[in-house]
Amino acid sequence: MSDADEQPPGRAGITSHNQLVRSLGLLDILMVGVAAMIGGSIFVLTGPAIGLAGSAVIVAFIINAIITLFTAMAYAELPNWKMNFSNFAPMGISGVVAAMGLTFIAFEGYEVIVQTGEEVKNPRRNIPRAIFISLGAVVILYCLIAFVSIGAIFPAGIEPWKYIGQSGELGIMKAAELLVPYGAFIVLGGGMISTSAHFLRPG
């Protein structure tokens, strides 16, 4: 018998190619991804980025996240995500105008920045910057949440926008249930924190 035909003791019947066991669940690979994206970068890269952009580093992170999201869609093998946006304005212009009227109040929070004027260093410079940076960050965040909520869920027998819309105030929570483990609880916790912050704001 040649050396190539010999097998170590106890290895008889096992193929030469080891096969990985599919043992990782969604939470496991979620932690792998988060760890890979954060790693040491959160300590090494954040400082230099702040040195380059100042407070606007937040906007830089958000813009990078949006760019990366489109690339990730391809890696995630979600060929149908574009289909979720094929019926882009199902209720027409009237629906868009109605949504604008409903969501406009969300952007009035910038008034809180002005209310803190007496406590701000160099208010003539910092208050306008804070207003525009916060508005930009919030707009991007809202758009990102809407984009992911519509594009990344595939409810059976119903279009994603209908699935979310028919649940009203609980729509994003329903979408989160299809996206991540305990998604509804995460959204609920975030909502409670943001509501508490709203009532604790100055003035």
BELCORDA-V113397 format. One record per backbone hydrogen bond with DSSP energy under -0.5 kcal/mol. CO is the residue of the C=O (numbers start at 1). NH is the residue of the N-H. Records with the same first field share a line. If there is no record, write none. Layout:
CO: NH / NH
This chain:
2: 5 / 6
3: 6
8: 11
11: 14
16: 18
21: 23
25: 29
26: 30
27: 31
28: 32
29: 33
30: 34
31: 35
32: 36
33: 37
34: 38
35: 39
38: 41 / 42
40: 43 / 44
41: 45 / 46
44: 48
45: 49
46: 50
47: 51
48: 52
49: 53
50: 54
53: 56
54: 57
55: 58
56: 60
57: 61
58: 62
59: 63
60: 64
61: 65
62: 66
63: 67
64: 68
65: 69
66: 70
67: 71
68: 72
69: 73
70: 74
71: 74 / 75
72: 76
73: 78
74: 77
77: 79
78: 81
80: 83 / 84
81: 84
82: 85
83: 86
86: 88
87: 90
89: 92
91: 95
92: 95 / 96
93: 97
94: 98
95: 99
96: 100
97: 101
98: 102
99: 103
100: 104
103: 106
104: 107
105: 108
106: 109
107: 110
108: 111
109: 112
110: 113 / 114
111: 115
112: 116
113: 116
114: 117
116: 119
117: 120
120: 123
122: 125 / 126
123: 127 / 128
125: 129
126: 130
127: 131
128: 132
129: 133
130: 134
131: 135
132: 136
133: 137
134: 138
135: 139
136: 140
137: 141
138: 142
139: 143
140: 144
141: 145
142: 146
143: 147
144: 148
145: 149
146: 150
147: 151
148: 152
155: 158
159: 163
160: 164
161: 165
162: 166
164: 167
165: 168
167: 170
168: 171
170: 174
171: 175
172: 176
173: 177
174: 178
175: 178 / 179
176: 179 / 180
180: 183
182: 186
183: 187
184: 188
185: 189
186: 190
187: 191
188: 192
189: 193
190: 194
191: 195
192: 196
193: 197
194: 198
195: 199
196: 200
198: 201
